[in-house]
Amino acid sequence: MSIDPLTCIFASTTENVDNHVYCVEHDCFVDCQRSHWGEPPRCAYEEPDNSPEAMARRVAWMREHKE
């Protein structure tokens, strides 16, 4: 089951430090509400999609957006 980080009941709306939200369930700050490598925001505690297709998609995004 996937958790939407933008509506997650465990993300504290009262604490936000440097774009990290406080995760009440795990008692720590997480970076779950931002996009990474062109992927949509996702729960920091869910396993990432590490299929060959997903990894190739992220690598292609990094190559296109390198600074």
HTML snippet that shows the backbone in 3Dmol.js (N, CA, C, O; Angstrom):
<script src="https://3Dmol.org/build/3Dmol-min.js"></script>
<div id="view" style="width:600px;height:400px;position:relative"></div>
<script>
const pdb = `
ATOM      1  N   MET A   1       0.841  -1.185   0.000  1.00  0.00           N
ATOM      2  CA  MET A   1       0.000   0.000   0.000  1.00  0.00           C
ATOM      3  C   MET A   1       0.882   1.243   0.000  1.00  0.00           C
ATOM      4  O   MET A   1       1.789   1.371   0.822  1.00  0.00           O
ATOM      5  N   SER A   2       0.617   2.130  -0.901  1.00  0.00           N
ATOM      6  CA  SER A   2       1.415   3.340  -1.031  1.00  0.00           C
ATOM      7  C   SER A   2       0.827   4.475  -0.195  1.00  0.00           C
ATOM      8  O   SER A   2      -0.388   4.669  -0.153  1.00  0.00           O
ATOM      9  N   ILE A   3       1.687   5.201   0.451  1.00  0.00           N
ATOM     10  CA  ILE A   3       1.270   6.353   1.260  1.00  0.00           C
ATOM     11  C   ILE A   3       1.565   7.624   0.479  1.00  0.00           C
ATOM     12  O   ILE A   3       2.685   7.826   0.011  1.00  0.00           O
ATOM     13  N   ASP A   4       0.558   8.482   0.338  1.00  0.00           N
ATOM     14  CA  ASP A   4       0.757   9.764  -0.337  1.00  0.00           C
ATOM     15  C   ASP A   4       1.394  10.716   0.676  1.00  0.00           C
ATOM     16  O   ASP A   4       0.742  11.073   1.657  1.00  0.00           O
ATOM     17  N   PRO A   5       2.644  11.138   0.472  1.00  0.00           N
ATOM     18  CA  PRO A   5       3.308  11.994   1.455  1.00  0.00           C
ATOM     19  C   PRO A   5       2.667  13.368   1.607  1.00  0.00           C
ATOM     20  O   PRO A   5       2.885  14.043   2.613  1.00  0.00           O
ATOM     21  N   LEU A   6       1.880  13.786   0.622  1.00  0.00           N
ATOM     22  CA  LEU A   6       1.247  15.099   0.715  1.00  0.00           C
ATOM     23  C   LEU A   6      -0.010  15.068   1.579  1.00  0.00           C
ATOM     24  O   LEU A   6      -0.488  16.118   2.009  1.00  0.00           O
ATOM     25  N   THR A   7      -0.550  13.878   1.837  1.00  0.00           N
ATOM     26  CA  THR A   7      -1.735  13.761   2.698  1.00  0.00           C
ATOM     27  C   THR A   7      -1.508  12.795   3.853  1.00  0.00           C
ATOM     28  O   THR A   7      -2.459  12.419   4.539  1.00  0.00           O
ATOM     29  N   CYS A   8      -0.270  12.390   4.076  1.00  0.00           N
ATOM     30  CA  CYS A   8       0.065  11.410   5.112  1.00  0.00           C
ATOM     31  C   CYS A   8      -0.325  11.932   6.491  1.00  0.00           C
ATOM     32  O   CYS A   8      -0.018  13.071   6.843  1.00  0.00           O
ATOM     33  N   ILE A   9      -1.000  11.094   7.263  1.00  0.00           N
ATOM     34  CA  ILE A   9      -1.439  11.512   8.600  1.00  0.00           C
ATOM     35  C   ILE A   9      -0.282  11.601   9.582  1.00  0.00           C
ATOM     36  O   ILE A   9      -0.438  12.176  10.659  1.00  0.00           O
ATOM     37  N   PHE A  10       0.876  11.046   9.238  1.00  0.00           N
ATOM     38  CA  PHE A  10       2.022  11.072  10.142  1.00  0.00           C
ATOM     39  C   PHE A  10       2.931  12.275   9.930  1.00  0.00           C
ATOM     40  O   PHE A  10       3.823  12.524  10.741  1.00  0.00           O
ATOM     41  N   ALA A  11       2.717  13.022   8.854  1.00  0.00           N
ATOM     42  CA  ALA A  11       3.546  14.206   8.584  1.00  0.00           C
ATOM     43  C   ALA A  11       3.003  15.374   9.392  1.00  0.00           C
ATOM     44  O   ALA A  11       1.871  15.808   9.180  1.00  0.00           O
ATOM     45  N   SER A  12       3.811  15.885  10.318  1.00  0.00           N
ATOM     46  CA  SER A  12       3.389  17.001  11.161  1.00  0.00           C
ATOM     47  C   SER A  12       3.326  18.276  10.336  1.00  0.00           C
ATOM     48  O   SER A  12       4.281  18.628   9.644  1.00  0.00           O
ATOM     49  N   THR A  13       2.218  18.951  10.412  1.00  0.00           N
ATOM     50  CA  THR A  13       2.076  20.227   9.695  1.00  0.00           C
ATOM     51  C   THR A  13       2.607  21.386  10.526  1.00  0.00           C
ATOM     52  O   THR A  13       2.673  22.516  10.041  1.00  0.00           O
ATOM     53  N   THR A  14       2.984  21.121  11.768  1.00  0.00           N
ATOM     54  CA  THR A  14       3.458  22.201  12.635  1.00  0.00           C
ATOM     55  C   THR A  14       4.969  22.326  12.638  1.00  0.00           C
ATOM     56  O   THR A  14       5.502  23.353  13.058  1.00  0.00           O
ATOM     57  N   GLU A  15       5.671  21.297  12.176  1.00  0.00           N
ATOM     58  CA  GLU A  15       7.134  21.343  12.178  1.00  0.00           C
ATOM     59  C   GLU A  15       7.667  21.162  10.769  1.00  0.00           C
ATOM     60  O   GLU A  15       7.316  20.200  10.085  1.00  0.00           O
ATOM     61  N   ASN A  16       8.501  22.070  10.341  1.00  0.00           N
ATOM     62  CA  ASN A  16       9.132  21.990   9.034  1.00  0.00           C
ATOM     63  C   ASN A  16      10.495  22.660   9.141  1.00  0.00           C
ATOM     64  O   ASN A  16      10.584  23.852   9.435  1.00  0.00           O
ATOM     65  N   VAL A  17      11.544  21.902   8.905  1.00  0.00           N
ATOM     66  CA  VAL A  17      12.901  22.423   8.989  1.00  0.00           C
ATOM     67  C   VAL A  17      13.602  22.172   7.668  1.00  0.00           C
ATOM     68  O   VAL A  17      13.814  21.022   7.284  1.00  0.00           O
ATOM     69  N   ASP A  18      13.961  23.235   6.972  1.00  0.00           N
ATOM     70  CA  ASP A  18      14.717  23.138   5.720  1.00  0.00           C
ATOM     71  C   ASP A  18      14.071  22.158   4.738  1.00  0.00           C
ATOM     72  O   ASP A  18      14.740  21.276   4.199  1.00  0.00           O
ATOM     73  N   ASN A  19      12.771  22.321   4.514  1.00  0.00           N
ATOM     74  CA  ASN A  19      11.979  21.483   3.604  1.00  0.00           C
ATOM     75  C   ASN A  19      11.833  20.037   4.069  1.00  0.00           C
ATOM     76  O   ASN A  19      11.406  19.185   3.290  1.00  0.00           O
ATOM     77  N   HIS A  20      12.170  19.750   5.294  1.00  0.00           N
ATOM     78  CA  HIS A  20      11.956  18.421   5.860  1.00  0.00           C
ATOM     79  C   HIS A  20      10.771  18.514   6.818  1.00  0.00           C
ATOM     80  O   HIS A  20      10.682  19.445   7.618  1.00  0.00           O
ATOM     81  N   VAL A  21       9.868  17.549   6.731  1.00  0.00           N
ATOM     82  CA  VAL A  21       8.725  17.528   7.637  1.00  0.00           C
ATOM     83  C   VAL A  21       8.997  16.514   8.741  1.00  0.00           C
ATOM     84  O   VAL A  21       9.758  15.563   8.561  1.00  0.00           O
ATOM     85  N   TYR A  22       8.367  16.737   9.871  1.00  0.00           N
ATOM     86  CA  TYR A  22       8.541  15.835  11.000  1.00  0.00           C
ATOM     87  C   TYR A  22       7.598  14.648  10.840  1.00  0.00           C
ATOM     88  O   TYR A  22       6.389  14.832  10.698  1.00  0.00           O
ATOM     89  N   CYS A  23       8.136  13.442  10.862  1.00  0.00           N
ATOM     90  CA  CYS A  23       7.345  12.220  10.751  1.00  0.00           C
ATOM     91  C   CYS A  23       7.021  11.741  12.163  1.00  0.00           C
ATOM     92  O   CYS A  23       7.896  11.278  12.894  1.00  0.00           O
ATOM     93  N   VAL A  24       5.758  11.860  12.527  1.00  0.00           N
ATOM     94  CA  VAL A  24       5.326  11.493  13.870  1.00  0.00           C
ATOM     95  C   VAL A  24       5.484   9.988  14.098  1.00  0.00           C
ATOM     96  O   VAL A  24       5.840   9.557  15.194  1.00  0.00           O
ATOM     97  N   GLU A  25       5.217   9.196  13.062  1.00  0.00           N
ATOM     98  CA  GLU A  25       5.286   7.741  13.213  1.00  0.00           C
ATOM     99  C   GLU A  25       6.700   7.263  13.535  1.00  0.00           C
ATOM    100  O   GLU A  25       6.872   6.346  14.339  1.00  0.00           O
ATOM    101  N   HIS A  26       7.722   7.876  12.914  1.00  0.00           N
ATOM    102  CA  HIS A  26       9.102   7.422  13.097  1.00  0.00           C
ATOM    103  C   HIS A  26       9.941   8.363  13.949  1.00  0.00           C
ATOM    104  O   HIS A  26      11.130   8.118  14.152  1.00  0.00           O
ATOM    105  N   ASP A  27       9.335   9.441  14.453  1.00  0.00           N
ATOM    106  CA  ASP A  27      10.009  10.376  15.352  1.00  0.00           C
ATOM    107  C   ASP A  27      11.296  10.934  14.739  1.00  0.00           C
ATOM    108  O   ASP A  27      12.357  10.904  15.361  1.00  0.00           O
ATOM    109  N   CYS A  28      11.182  11.445  13.507  1.00  0.00           N
ATOM    110  CA  CYS A  28      12.346  12.034  12.852  1.00  0.00           C
ATOM    111  C   CYS A  28      11.887  12.956  11.725  1.00  0.00           C
ATOM    112  O   CYS A  28      10.715  12.951  11.347  1.00  0.00           O
ATOM    113  N   PHE A  29      12.807  13.736  11.201  1.00  0.00           N
ATOM    114  CA  PHE A  29      12.521  14.585  10.061  1.00  0.00           C
ATOM    115  C   PHE A  29      12.817  13.810   8.780  1.00  0.00           C
ATOM    116  O   PHE A  29      13.828  13.112   8.691  1.00  0.00           O
ATOM    117  N   VAL A  30      11.931  13.934   7.786  1.00  0.00           N
ATOM    118  CA  VAL A  30      12.096  13.228   6.514  1.00  0.00           C
ATOM    119  C   VAL A  30      11.898  14.202   5.355  1.00  0.00           C
ATOM    120  O   VAL A  30      11.327  15.280   5.515  1.00  0.00           O
ATOM    121  N   ASP A  31      12.374  13.802   4.213  1.00  0.00           N
ATOM    122  CA  ASP A  31      12.299  14.619   3.004  1.00  0.00           C
ATOM    123  C   ASP A  31      11.338  13.964   2.011  1.00  0.00           C
ATOM    124  O   ASP A  31      11.670  13.773   0.841  1.00  0.00           O
ATOM    125  N   CYS A  32      10.144  13.625   2.497  1.00  0.00           N
ATOM    126  CA  CYS A  32       9.211  12.826   1.697  1.00  0.00           C
ATOM    127  C   CYS A  32       8.305  13.651   0.798  1.00  0.00           C
ATOM    128  O   CYS A  32       7.654  13.090  -0.083  1.00  0.00           O
ATOM    129  N   GLN A  33       8.241  14.944   0.987  1.00  0.00           N
ATOM    130  CA  GLN A  33       7.275  15.744   0.237  1.00  0.00           C
ATOM    131  C   GLN A  33       7.880  16.439  -0.968  1.00  0.00           C
ATOM    132  O   GLN A  33       7.209  17.229  -1.633  1.00  0.00           O
ATOM    133  N   ARG A  34       9.137  16.153  -1.253  1.00  0.00           N
ATOM    134  CA  ARG A  34       9.786  16.744  -2.424  1.00  0.00           C
ATOM    135  C   ARG A  34      10.050  15.683  -3.478  1.00  0.00           C
ATOM    136  O   ARG A  34      10.192  14.499  -3.171  1.00  0.00           O
ATOM    137  N   SER A  35      10.113  16.121  -4.702  1.00  0.00           N
ATOM    138  CA  SER A  35      10.448  15.233  -5.807  1.00  0.00           C
ATOM    139  C   SER A  35      11.955  15.000  -5.825  1.00  0.00           C
ATOM    140  O   SER A  35      12.737  15.911  -5.551  1.00  0.00           O
ATOM    141  N   HIS A  36      12.350  13.778  -6.148  1.00  0.00           N
ATOM    142  CA  HIS A  36      13.769  13.453  -6.279  1.00  0.00           C
ATOM    143  C   HIS A  36      13.979  12.749  -7.610  1.00  0.00           C
ATOM    144  O   HIS A  36      13.263  11.805  -7.943  1.00  0.00           O
ATOM    145  N   TRP A  37      14.963  13.213  -8.368  1.00  0.00           N
ATOM    146  CA  TRP A  37      15.347  12.608  -9.650  1.00  0.00           C
ATOM    147  C   TRP A  37      14.166  12.480 -10.606  1.00  0.00           C
ATOM    148  O   TRP A  37      14.078  11.519 -11.370  1.00  0.00           O
ATOM    149  N   GLY A  38      13.260  13.454 -10.560  1.00  0.00           N
ATOM    150  CA  GLY A  38      12.131  13.459 -11.472  1.00  0.00           C
ATOM    151  C   GLY A  38      10.983  12.565 -11.051  1.00  0.00           C
ATOM    152  O   GLY A  38       9.964  12.502 -11.738  1.00  0.00           O
ATOM    153  N   GLU A  39      11.132  11.873  -9.930  1.00  0.00           N
ATOM    154  CA  GLU A  39      10.074  10.991  -9.437  1.00  0.00           C
ATOM    155  C   GLU A  39       9.112  11.803  -8.560  1.00  0.00           C
ATOM    156  O   GLU A  39       9.520  12.797  -7.959  1.00  0.00           O
ATOM    157  N   PRO A  40       7.857  11.394  -8.482  1.00  0.00           N
ATOM    158  CA  PRO A  40       6.922  12.114  -7.611  1.00  0.00           C
ATOM    159  C   PRO A  40       7.299  11.924  -6.143  1.00  0.00           C
ATOM    160  O   PRO A  40       7.985  10.958  -5.811  1.00  0.00           O
ATOM    161  N   PRO A  41       6.865  12.825  -5.256  1.00  0.00           N
ATOM    162  CA  PRO A  41       7.144  12.644  -3.827  1.00  0.00           C
ATOM    163  C   PRO A  41       6.636  11.283  -3.360  1.00  0.00           C
ATOM    164  O   PRO A  41       5.619  10.780  -3.837  1.00  0.00           O
ATOM    165  N   ARG A  42       7.375  10.700  -2.411  1.00  0.00           N
ATOM    166  CA  ARG A  42       6.972   9.388  -1.893  1.00  0.00           C
ATOM    167  C   ARG A  42       7.379   9.262  -0.428  1.00  0.00           C
ATOM    168  O   ARG A  42       8.271   9.964   0.048  1.00  0.00           O
ATOM    169  N   CYS A  43       6.718   8.366   0.263  1.00  0.00           N
ATOM    170  CA  CYS A  43       7.020   8.124   1.673  1.00  0.00           C
ATOM    171  C   CYS A  43       8.473   7.682   1.820  1.00  0.00           C
ATOM    172  O   CYS A  43       8.941   6.811   1.086  1.00  0.00           O
ATOM    173  N   ALA A  44       9.177   8.279   2.762  1.00  0.00           N
ATOM    174  CA  ALA A  44      10.586   7.963   2.979  1.00  0.00           C
ATOM    175  C   ALA A  44      10.798   6.539   3.463  1.00  0.00           C
ATOM    176  O   ALA A  44      11.910   6.020   3.367  1.00  0.00           O
ATOM    177  N   TYR A  45       9.769   5.902   3.976  1.00  0.00           N
ATOM    178  CA  TYR A  45       9.910   4.559   4.531  1.00  0.00           C
ATOM    179  C   TYR A  45       9.372   3.463   3.623  1.00  0.00           C
ATOM    180  O   TYR A  45       9.352   2.296   4.015  1.00  0.00           O
ATOM    181  N   GLU A  46       8.938   3.811   2.426  1.00  0.00           N
ATOM    182  CA  GLU A  46       8.527   2.805   1.460  1.00  0.00           C
ATOM    183  C   GLU A  46       9.713   2.437   0.583  1.00  0.00           C
ATOM    184  O   GLU A  46      10.526   3.294   0.236  1.00  0.00           O
ATOM    185  N   GLU A  47       9.810   1.170   0.229  1.00  0.00           N
ATOM    186  CA  GLU A  47      10.892   0.719  -0.632  1.00  0.00           C
ATOM    187  C   GLU A  47      10.785   1.404  -1.999  1.00  0.00           C
ATOM    188  O   GLU A  47       9.695   1.478  -2.565  1.00  0.00           O
ATOM    189  N   PRO A  48      11.894   1.900  -2.530  1.00  0.00           N
ATOM    190  CA  PRO A  48      11.845   2.525  -3.854  1.00  0.00           C
ATOM    191  C   PRO A  48      11.693   1.479  -4.953  1.00  0.00           C
ATOM    192  O   PRO A  48      11.995   0.302  -4.757  1.00  0.00           O
ATOM    193  N   ASP A  49      11.227   1.923  -6.091  1.00  0.00           N
ATOM    194  CA  ASP A  49      11.151   1.066  -7.270  1.00  0.00           C
ATOM    195  C   ASP A  49      12.558   0.995  -7.857  1.00  0.00           C
ATOM    196  O   ASP A  49      13.048   1.964  -8.436  1.00  0.00           O
ATOM    197  N   ASN A  50      13.196  -0.147  -7.703  1.00  0.00           N
ATOM    198  CA  ASN A  50      14.550  -0.309  -8.229  1.00  0.00           C
ATOM    199  C   ASN A  50      14.587  -1.258  -9.422  1.00  0.00           C
ATOM    200  O   ASN A  50      15.567  -1.966  -9.654  1.00  0.00           O
ATOM    201  N   SER A  51      13.491  -1.246 -10.164  1.00  0.00           N
ATOM    202  CA  SER A  51      13.482  -2.040 -11.384  1.00  0.00           C
ATOM    203  C   SER A  51      14.462  -1.410 -12.377  1.00  0.00           C
ATOM    204  O   SER A  51      14.763  -0.221 -12.271  1.00  0.00           O
ATOM    205  N   PRO A  52      14.961  -2.185 -13.335  1.00  0.00           N
ATOM    206  CA  PRO A  52      15.884  -1.608 -14.325  1.00  0.00           C
ATOM    207  C   PRO A  52      15.285  -0.401 -15.045  1.00  0.00           C
ATOM    208  O   PRO A  52      15.996   0.557 -15.347  1.00  0.00           O
ATOM    209  N   GLU A  53      13.997  -0.444 -15.316  1.00  0.00           N
ATOM    210  CA  GLU A  53      13.344   0.680 -16.005  1.00  0.00           C
ATOM    211  C   GLU A  53      13.352   1.938 -15.137  1.00  0.00           C
ATOM    212  O   GLU A  53      13.644   3.031 -15.622  1.00  0.00           O
ATOM    213  N   ALA A  54      13.030   1.780 -13.855  1.00  0.00           N
ATOM    214  CA  ALA A  54      12.992   2.935 -12.950  1.00  0.00           C
ATOM    215  C   ALA A  54      14.389   3.516 -12.753  1.00  0.00           C
ATOM    216  O   ALA A  54      14.558   4.735 -12.741  1.00  0.00           O
ATOM    217  N   MET A  55      15.381   2.656 -12.598  1.00  0.00           N
ATOM    218  CA  MET A  55      16.746   3.150 -12.424  1.00  0.00           C
ATOM    219  C   MET A  55      17.222   3.878 -13.676  1.00  0.00           C
ATOM    220  O   MET A  55      17.869   4.921 -13.574  1.00  0.00           O
ATOM    221  N   ALA A  56      16.915   3.348 -14.849  1.00  0.00           N
ATOM    222  CA  ALA A  56      17.305   4.008 -16.099  1.00  0.00           C
ATOM    223  C   ALA A  56      16.607   5.358 -16.230  1.00  0.00           C
ATOM    224  O   ALA A  56      17.208   6.323 -16.702  1.00  0.00           O
ATOM    225  N   ARG A  57      15.357   5.433 -15.819  1.00  0.00           N
ATOM    226  CA  ARG A  57      14.607   6.695 -15.873  1.00  0.00           C
ATOM    227  C   ARG A  57      15.249   7.745 -14.967  1.00  0.00           C
ATOM    228  O   ARG A  57      15.368   8.907 -15.358  1.00  0.00           O
ATOM    229  N   ARG A  58      15.666   7.347 -13.755  1.00  0.00           N
ATOM    230  CA  ARG A  58      16.306   8.293 -12.830  1.00  0.00           C
ATOM    231  C   ARG A  58      17.671   8.732 -13.341  1.00  0.00           C
ATOM    232  O   ARG A  58      18.023   9.908 -13.237  1.00  0.00           O
ATOM    233  N   VAL A  59      18.444   7.799 -13.893  1.00  0.00           N
ATOM    234  CA  VAL A  59      19.759   8.144 -14.445  1.00  0.00           C
ATOM    235  C   VAL A  59      19.597   9.126 -15.606  1.00  0.00           C
ATOM    236  O   VAL A  59      20.348  10.096 -15.713  1.00  0.00           O
ATOM    237  N   ALA A  60      18.621   8.873 -16.470  1.00  0.00           N
ATOM    238  CA  ALA A  60      18.379   9.784 -17.595  1.00  0.00           C
ATOM    239  C   ALA A  60      17.994  11.168 -17.093  1.00  0.00           C
ATOM    240  O   ALA A  60      18.432  12.176 -17.647  1.00  0.00           O
ATOM    241  N   TRP A  61      17.172  11.220 -16.040  1.00  0.00           N
ATOM    242  CA  TRP A  61      16.769  12.519 -15.477  1.00  0.00           C
ATOM    243  C   TRP A  61      17.988  13.255 -14.931  1.00  0.00           C
ATOM    244  O   TRP A  61      18.135  14.458 -15.147  1.00  0.00           O
ATOM    245  N   MET A  62      18.873  12.531 -14.218  1.00  0.00           N
ATOM    246  CA  MET A  62      20.071  13.174 -13.652  1.00  0.00           C
ATOM    247  C   MET A  62      20.984  13.694 -14.766  1.00  0.00           C
ATOM    248  O   MET A  62      21.557  14.777 -14.640  1.00  0.00           O
ATOM    249  N   ARG A  63      21.120  12.948 -15.833  1.00  0.00           N
ATOM    250  CA  ARG A  63      21.967  13.400 -16.954  1.00  0.00           C
ATOM    251  C   ARG A  63      21.396  14.660 -17.591  1.00  0.00           C
ATOM    252  O   ARG A  63      22.145  15.562 -17.965  1.00  0.00           O
ATOM    253  N   GLU A  64      20.085  14.725 -17.716  1.00  0.00           N
ATOM    254  CA  GLU A  64      19.448  15.902 -18.314  1.00  0.00           C
ATOM    255  C   GLU A  64      19.506  17.127 -17.423  1.00  0.00           C
ATOM    256  O   GLU A  64      19.483  18.254 -17.917  1.00  0.00           O
ATOM    257  N   HIS A  65      19.580  16.921 -16.107  1.00  0.00           N
ATOM    258  CA  HIS A  65      19.512  18.028 -15.150  1.00  0.00           C
ATOM    259  C   HIS A  65      20.803  18.252 -14.377  1.00  0.00           C
ATOM    260  O   HIS A  65      20.779  18.892 -13.325  1.00  0.00           O
ATOM    261  N   LYS A  66      21.928  17.743 -14.867  1.00  0.00           N
ATOM    262  CA  LYS A  66      23.178  17.926 -14.140  1.00  0.00           C
ATOM    263  C   LYS A  66      23.552  19.399 -14.115  1.00  0.00           C
ATOM    264  O   LYS A  66      23.265  20.153 -15.045  1.00  0.00           O
ATOM    265  N   GLU A  67      24.194  19.780 -13.036  1.00  0.00           N
ATOM    266  CA  GLU A  67      24.564  21.195 -12.865  1.00  0.00           C
ATOM    267  C   GLU A  67      26.051  21.398 -12.989  1.00  0.00           C
ATOM    268  O   GLU A  67      26.531  22.526 -12.872  1.00  0.00           O
TER     269      GLU A  67
END
`;
const viewer = $3Dmol.createViewer("view");
viewer.addModel(pdb, "pdb");
viewer.setStyle({}, {cartoon: {color: "spectrum"}});
viewer.zoomTo();
viewer.render();
</script>
